[in-house]
Amino acid sequence: MCENADTASRPLTVADALALPVLAAGQPQVVTGVDRLDRRVRWVHMTELTDPASFLKGGELVLTTGMPLPEEPAAVRRYVDELADVGAAALVIELVRRYHRPPEALVDACRARGLPLVTLAADVNFLEVTQVVHALLLGNQTDAMRRTQRIHEAFTALTLRGAGPEDVVRAAAEMSGRTVVLENLVHQALICEPSGSTMEEALTGWEQRSRGVPSRERTEVCGGEGWLVAPVEYQGERWGRAVMLPARKGDFGAEDVTVLERTAMALTIARLIHATPWERTAHRSALRELAEQRHHSPEDARARFAALGLPAEDCGFLAVLVGTRAADDAAEGRLSEELRAAGVPALVGVLAAGRLGILLALRATRPWRPTVERLSRTAFALDPEAVVSVGSEVTQLADAARSFREAGRAAEAALPGLPLPEGRSYHELSDIGLRRLLYALREDIRVQDYAERQLGRLVDHDTRHGTDLLTTLRHYLDSAGNKTTAARRGDLSRETVYQRLRTIERLLECDLESGEQRTELHVALAALDVMRAR
């Protein structure tokens, strides 16, 4: 079901006209059609003819003294039928000259046809009413033209600066004060800019609702919910639709139509300028919002991801991060293809340069490890030095941010050259031991300061004198304080080891027989090693 959306923005209604001082002075009383006072008034027509409809085009507020009304009920019904058929906004009758109350036949006829009938108990200057209302209507038209011009200028500016689809949709929502959605041909909501509603309210059940709204060649109000839709094209073919959601059914005006038409045009141009497929852009945006917890509520997050085609309930979620030197677009495309081939619902997107995020939606019967291993093989084929890490599986989409944080910590602690457990090609949070933890914290000046305070004097001594006391200390600490084992590891005599350990104690002012001090030195040595591994 579709209808043209060609009404003016903020139209003057019957109720507005009756509230004007020039008509309010006549003490107007609504006799019939009280529920239809929101009809638009396009013009005012004074008449004392028995057949005024022949001079009307629809939308007129008809003013009469009642003098020409026929006596016969059938003729009265015919008079009202003609007004109703032509689409008169309302009939206003003055009860001063001929009548002091409206004829029953007139009331019955207006009620039967749903035509608002308004009586005036006091004398009103109809000419003045006409002048006031017409001036108001013409003023509104001028204002509407100015607003339309501003709309065109705003979208022209967006196009000239190469605005992306998010910018265009956001501008449309701001200008119209309504929720605007960009969807593709398979009814996935790629971009949604809510206005006066939440993401949940706008997108819940999106695909099913959208499939019930027919597509047309022009901007029209369609479907049971009364959506305003405009086709979006790319290289001469329909690519998707721009949708504006109503605050209430049937409340769109000409300015809304202009905004959505210019939105569709700007999106078509943006599609030519921005080469990255918009589905991919939408996935990136959704993943960043989820990883950074920028959704207003868990309900909004579920609605957003469901509208992109990802199962949002009755499944588990797992965050995977891939750090790679391969081109972002190439890696993103290959990993997406791999997941589609595996039949695993997922979103893949670049979170930052050289880092891809993947959110897997997993049914309870499907273990995640084989899927991640498959992703790792694909990542290593693109970049042998890629780092793949995972967070923990979560049951709620809103908790996926925690899974991304855990995957991020595992990636940060991926010490180069440190082997993973046999049979596994990705990093988990459980892999983080002391050395990995220190590697993740290697940029922290507190860790750097600690290592320098504990071992700086020893490193300086080795540098000045060409000795290798640091290696002897390493062998001693790795041997848990066993001097004989330390001597064997360093291929030294026990006496040499004893002498070097005494020198180390003197330089560091420590007691190597103290378990606590050996632990402190062991941590400092591990920190020094990971900082040198950069």
C-alpha positions in Angstrom: 0.0 0.0 0.0 1.5 3.3 -1.1 0.4 6.9 -1.3 2.0 10.1 -2.5 3.6 12.2 0.2 3.0 15.6 -1.2 1.6 17.5 1.8 3.3 20.7 2.9 5.4 20.9 6.0 3.6 22.1 9.1 0.3 22.7 7.2 -2.4 25.1 8.4 -5.3 22.9 9.8 -9.0 23.6 10.4 -8.2 23.7 14.1 -5.5 26.3 13.5 -7.8 28.5 11.4 -10.6 28.4 14.1 -8.0 29.5 16.7 -7.2 32.6 14.8 -8.5 35.7 16.5 -10.5 36.8 13.5 -12.5 33.5 13.6 -12.4 33.0 17.4 -14.3 36.3 17.7 -17.3 34.5 16.1 -17.4 32.0 19.0 -17.0 28.9 16.7 -18.6 25.6 17.8 -17.7 22.3 16.1 -21.0 20.5 15.4 -19.7 17.5 13.4 -16.3 16.2 12.5 -14.5 17.1 15.7 -12.1 14.2 15.0 -11.2 15.7 11.6 -10.0 19.2 12.6 -6.5 18.2 11.5 -7.5 18.5 7.9 -5.3 20.8 6.0 -6.6 24.2 4.9 -5.2 25.2 1.5 -7.5 28.2 0.8 -10.5 30.1 2.1 -13.7 30.4 -0.1 -16.6 32.6 0.6 -19.8 31.6 -1.1 -23.5 32.2 -1.2 -24.1 29.8 -4.1 -26.2 26.7 -4.0 -23.5 24.8 -6.0 -20.1 26.1 -4.6 -18.3 22.9 -5.3 -17.9 23.8 -9.0 -15.5 26.6 -7.9 -13.4 24.5 -5.4 -10.3 22.3 -5.9 -10.2 20.7 -2.4 -8.8 21.8 0.9 -10.9 25.0 1.1 -12.4 26.3 4.3 -15.9 27.2 3.0 -17.6 30.2 4.7 -21.3 31.0 4.3 -24.1 32.9 6.0 -26.5 30.1 5.2 -28.6 32.3 3.0 -28.4 30.0 -0.1 -29.1 26.8 1.7 -32.1 25.0 0.2 -35.1 24.0 2.3 -35.5 20.4 1.1 -33.4 17.8 3.0 -32.5 16.1 -0.3 -31.1 19.3 -1.7 -29.2 19.9 1.5 -27.7 16.4 1.2 -26.7 17.1 -2.4 -25.0 20.4 -1.3 -23.0 18.6 1.4 -22.2 15.7 -0.9 -20.7 18.0 -3.5 -18.5 19.7 -0.9 -17.4 16.4 0.5 -16.7 14.9 -2.9 -14.5 17.8 -3.9 -12.5 17.5 -0.6 -13.5 20.7 1.2 -11.7 21.0 4.5 -14.7 22.2 6.5 -18.0 24.2 6.2 -18.4 27.2 8.4 -21.9 28.7 8.7 -22.7 32.0 10.4 -25.8 31.8 12.7 -26.8 35.5 12.6 -28.9 36.3 9.6 -31.0 33.3 8.4 -30.4 30.7 11.1 -29.9 30.8 14.9 -29.1 27.1 15.0 -27.9 24.8 12.2 -30.6 22.9 10.3 -31.0 19.3 11.3 -30.7 18.2 7.6 -27.4 20.0 7.3 -26.1 18.5 10.5 -27.1 15.0 9.5 -25.6 15.3 6.0 -22.3 16.6 7.3 -22.1 13.9 9.9 -22.9 11.2 7.3 -20.1 12.4 5.0 -17.6 13.2 7.8 -17.4 16.9 6.8 -16.6 19.2 9.7 -19.4 21.6 10.3 -18.6 24.7 12.4 -21.1 27.3 13.5 -20.4 31.0 14.3 -22.6 32.5 17.0 -21.4 36.1 16.4 -21.0 38.2 13.2 -17.6 37.7 11.5 -16.1 39.7 8.6 -15.5 37.0 6.1 -13.4 39.2 3.9 -11.0 39.8 6.9 -10.9 36.0 7.5 -10.0 35.5 3.9 -7.2 38.1 4.0 -5.7 36.8 7.3 -5.7 33.1 6.3 -4.5 33.7 2.8 -1.6 35.9 4.1 -0.7 33.2 6.5 -0.8 30.5 3.8 1.3 32.6 1.5 3.7 33.3 4.3 4.0 29.6 5.0 4.7 28.9 1.4 7.5 31.4 1.4 9.0 30.0 4.5 8.7 26.5 3.0 10.6 27.6 0.0 13.3 29.0 2.1 13.5 25.8 4.2 13.6 23.7 1.0 16.5 25.9 -0.3 18.4 25.4 2.9 17.9 21.6 2.5 19.3 21.6 -1.0 22.3 23.8 0.1 23.0 21.5 3.1 23.1 18.3 0.9 25.1 20.1 -1.8 27.7 21.0 0.9 27.8 17.4 2.1 28.4 16.1 -1.5 31.1 18.6 -2.2 33.1 17.7 0.8 32.8 14.0 0.0 30.7 13.0 3.0 30.3 9.3 3.7 27.0 7.5 4.1 27.0 7.9 7.9 27.3 11.7 7.5 24.5 11.8 5.0 22.1 9.7 7.1 22.9 11.7 10.2 22.3 15.0 8.4 18.9 13.7 7.1 17.8 12.7 10.7 18.9 16.1 12.1 17.1 18.0 9.3 13.9 16.0 9.5 13.8 15.3 13.3 13.0 11.7 12.3 14.7 8.3 12.4 16.4 7.6 9.1 17.7 4.1 8.0 19.8 3.0 5.0 19.1 -0.6 4.0 20.4 -2.8 1.2 18.4 -5.0 -1.2 18.3 -8.0 1.3 16.7 -5.7 3.9 19.7 -5.4 6.2 19.8 -2.1 8.0 23.3 -0.9 7.4 23.0 2.6 9.0 20.5 3.8 11.5 20.3 7.3 12.9 17.6 7.4 15.6 15.7 10.6 16.3 13.1 10.7 19.0 13.4 6.9 19.4 15.9 4.3 20.4 17.8 1.9 18.2 15.7 -0.9 19.6 12.4 0.8 18.7 13.6 1.6 15.2 15.2 -1.7 14.3 13.5 -4.5 16.2 12.2 -7.0 13.6 13.6 -4.9 10.8 13.9 -7.4 8.1 10.3 -8.8 8.5 8.9 -5.2 8.7 10.9 -4.0 5.8 9.8 -6.9 3.5 6.2 -5.8 4.1 7.0 -2.4 2.6 6.9 -2.4 -1.3 9.6 -0.7 -3.3 8.6 2.0 -5.8 10.4 4.1 -8.4 9.8 7.4 -6.5 9.7 8.6 -3.0 6.4 7.5 -1.4 4.8 6.6 1.9 4.4 2.9 1.9 3.4 -0.1 4.1 1.3 -0.6 7.1 3.5 1.5 9.3 3.5 4.4 6.9 7.3 4.5 6.1 8.6 7.2 3.7 10.9 5.3 1.3 13.2 6.4 -1.5 15.2 4.2 -3.8 19.0 4.5 -3.7 20.9 3.6 -6.9 24.4 2.7 -7.9 25.6 2.8 -11.5 22.1 2.9 -12.8 20.7 0.0 -10.7 18.8 0.0 -7.5 21.1 -0.7 -4.6 18.9 -0.2 -1.6 16.5 2.2 0.1 16.6 5.2 2.3 13.8 5.0 4.9 12.3 7.7 7.1 10.2 6.4 10.0 7.1 8.4 11.1 6.5 9.6 14.6 2.9 8.7 13.8 1.4 7.3 10.7 0.7 9.7 7.9 2.5 12.7 9.3 5.1 13.4 6.5 5.2 16.7 4.7 6.8 18.0 1.5 10.0 19.0 3.3 10.4 15.4 4.5 10.1 14.2 0.9 12.7 16.7 -0.1 15.1 15.6 2.6 14.8 11.9 1.7 15.1 12.5 -2.0 18.2 14.6 -1.5 19.5 11.9 1.0 19.1 9.2 -1.7 20.9 11.4 -4.3 23.7 12.2 -1.9 24.0 8.5 -1.0 24.3 7.6 -4.7 27.1 10.1 -5.2 28.8 8.9 -1.9 28.6 5.3 -3.2 30.6 6.4 -6.3 33.2 8.3 -4.2 33.7 5.7 -1.4 35.0 2.4 -2.8 34.6 0.3 0.3 31.3 -1.7 0.2 28.9 -0.2 2.6 28.1 -3.6 4.1 31.7 -3.8 5.2 31.6 -0.2 6.5 28.5 -1.1 8.5 30.1 -4.1 10.0 33.2 -2.1 11.0 31.0 0.6 12.6 28.9 -2.0 14.5 32.0 -3.8 15.8 33.6 -0.7 17.0 30.5 0.4 18.8 30.3 -3.0 20.5 34.0 -3.3 21.4 34.0 0.3 22.8 30.6 -0.2 24.5 29.1 2.8 22.7 25.6 1.4 22.5 23.0 3.1 24.7 21.6 -0.2 26.0 21.9 -4.0 25.5 18.5 -3.9 23.7 19.9 -1.4 21.2 22.9 -3.6 20.6 20.8 -6.7 19.9 18.5 -4.8 17.6 21.4 -3.3 15.7 23.2 -6.6 15.1 19.9 -8.5 14.3 19.2 -5.8 11.6 22.6 -6.6 10.1 21.6 -10.3 9.8 23.6 -11.6 12.8 21.8 -13.9 15.3 21.5 -11.8 18.5 19.9 -14.4 20.8 20.0 -18.1 21.7 23.7 -18.4 20.9 27.2 -17.7 22.2 29.5 -14.9 21.1 33.3 -15.0 20.8 35.6 -12.1 19.9 38.6 -12.8 17.7 41.4 -10.3 16.9 43.8 -10.6 14.0 46.9 -8.4 14.0 48.4 -8.4 10.5 50.6 -6.5 8.1 48.4 -7.5 5.2 46.2 -4.9 3.6 43.1 -4.3 5.7 40.6 -4.7 2.9 42.2 -7.9 1.6 42.4 -9.5 5.0 38.8 -8.4 5.8 37.5 -9.9 2.6 39.4 -13.2 2.9 38.3 -13.8 6.5 34.7 -13.0 5.7 34.8 -15.4 2.8 36.3 -18.1 5.0 33.5 -17.7 7.6 30.8 -17.7 4.9 32.3 -21.0 3.5 32.2 -22.5 7.0 28.6 -21.4 7.5 29.4 -19.5 10.7 27.4 -16.3 11.3 29.9 -13.5 12.0 30.7 -9.8 11.5 34.2 -8.9 10.3 35.6 -5.4 10.4 38.8 -3.3 10.7 39.0 -1.9 14.2 42.3 0.0 13.7 45.1 0.0 11.2 46.5 -3.5 11.1 43.9 -5.0 13.5 40.7 -6.8 12.4 37.9 -7.7 14.8 35.6 -10.7 14.3 32.5 -11.5 16.3 31.4 -15.1 16.0 27.8 -16.1 16.7 28.0 -19.7 17.8 25.2 -22.2 18.4 25.6 -24.3 21.6 26.3 -27.5 19.5 29.2 -25.9 17.6 32.6 -25.6 19.3 34.5 -22.5 18.5 38.1 -23.8 18.4 37.9 -25.4 14.9 36.5 -22.1 13.5 39.3 -20.1 15.1 41.9 -22.5 13.8 40.5 -22.1 10.3 40.7 -18.3 10.7 44.3 -18.6 11.9 45.3 -20.6 8.8 43.7 -18.0 6.5 45.4 -15.2 8.4 48.9 -16.9 8.3 48.4 -17.5 4.6 48.1 -13.7 4.2 50.8 -12.8 6.7 53.0 -15.5 8.3 53.7 -13.2 11.3 50.0 -12.5 11.9 48.8 -12.7 15.6 45.4 -14.2 16.3 43.9 -13.9 19.7 40.6 -14.8 21.3 38.6 -13.7 24.3 36.3 -15.9 26.3 32.9 -17.0 25.0 30.0 -15.0 26.4 26.2 -15.7 26.3 25.0 -12.1 26.0 25.8 -9.8 23.1 26.3 -6.9 25.6 29.2 -8.9 27.2 31.0 -9.2 23.8 33.0 -6.0 24.8 34.6 -8.0 27.6 35.5 -10.8 25.1 37.1 -8.1 22.9 39.1 -6.7 25.8 40.4 -10.2 26.8 41.4 -10.9 23.2 43.2 -7.5 23.2 45.1 -8.4 26.3 46.1 -11.7 24.9 47.3 -10.0 21.7 49.3 -7.4 23.7 51.0 -10.2 25.6 52.0 -12.3 22.5 55.7 -12.2 23.0 57.5 -12.8 19.7 59.4 -16.1 19.6 57.6 -17.6 22.6 55.9 -20.8 21.3 52.2 -21.5 21.8 50.9 -24.8 23.2 51.2 -27.6 20.8 48.4 -27.9 18.3 47.2 -24.3 18.8 47.8 -21.3 16.5 46.0 -18.5 18.5 46.5 -16.8 21.8 44.2 -17.0 24.8 44.1 -15.1 28.0 45.2 -18.2 29.9 48.5 -18.0 28.0 49.6 -14.9 29.9 52.3 -15.9 32.4 54.9 -13.6 33.9 56.9 -13.0 30.7 53.8 -12.4 28.6 52.4 -10.1 31.3 55.6 -8.1 31.4 55.7 -7.9 27.6 52.2 -6.5 27.6 53.3 -3.9 30.2 56.7 -3.1 28.5 55.7 0.5 27.7 54.7 1.2 31.3 57.4 3.5 32.7 56.9 1.9 36.2 58.0 -1.4 34.8 60.9 0.2 33.0 61.9 2.1 36.2 61.7 -1.1 38.2 64.0 -3.0 35.9 66.5 -0.2 35.8 66.6 0.2 39.6 67.1 -3.5 40.1 69.7 -4.2 37.3 70.9 -0.9 35.9 74.2 -0.9 37.9 75.0 -4.4 36.8 74.3 -3.7 33.1 76.5 -0.6 33.3 79.3 -2.6 34.9 79.2 -5.2 32.1 79.2 -2.4 29.5 82.2 -0.6 31.0 84.4 -3.6 31.8 83.3 -6.1 29.0 82.1 -8.6 31.6 79.0 -10.8 31.4 77.7 -10.8 35.0 74.1 -10.4 33.8 74.3 -13.9 32.1 75.8 -15.4 35.3 72.9 -13.9 37.3 70.4 -15.3 34.8 71.9 -18.9 35.1 71.9 -18.6 38.9 68.2 -17.4 39.1 67.1 -20.0 36.5 68.7 -22.7 38.6 66.7 -21.6 41.6 69.9 -20.5 43.5 71.8 -23.7 42.8 75.4 -22.6 42.2 76.6 -26.0 40.8 73.8 -26.0 38.2 74.5 -22.3 37.4 78.2 -23.2 36.8 77.3 -26.1 34.5 74.9 -23.9 32.5 77.5 -21.2 32.1 80.3 -23.7 31.4 82.3 -22.1 34.3 84.0 -23.4 37.4 82.2 -23.2 40.7 84.9 -20.9 42.1 84.4 -18.5 39.2 80.6 -18.5 39.8 81.1 -17.9 43.5 83.4 -14.9 42.7 81.0 -13.4 40.2 78.0 -13.8 42.5 79.9 -11.9 45.3 80.6 -9.1 42.8 76.9 -9.1 41.8 75.9 -8.8 45.5 78.3 -5.9 46.0 77.2 -4.0 42.9 73.5 -4.5 43.5 73.7 -4.3 47.3 71.6 -7.4 47.7 71.7 -10.8 49.4 71.4 -13.6 46.8 70.6 -16.1 49.5 67.3 -14.2 50.1 64.4 -15.9 48.2 62.5 -12.6 48.1 65.4 -10.7 46.6 66.0 -13.5 44.1 62.4 -13.2 43.1 62.6 -9.4 42.7 65.7 -9.8 40.5 64.2 -12.6 38.4 61.1 -10.4 37.6 63.4 -7.5 36.8 65.5 -9.7 34.5 62.4 -11.0 32.7 61.2 -7.4 32.2 64.6 -6.4 30.8 64.4 -9.4 28.4 61.0 -8.5 27.0 61.9 -4.9 26.6 65.0 -5.9 24.6 62.8 -8.2 22.5 60.9 -5.3 20.8 
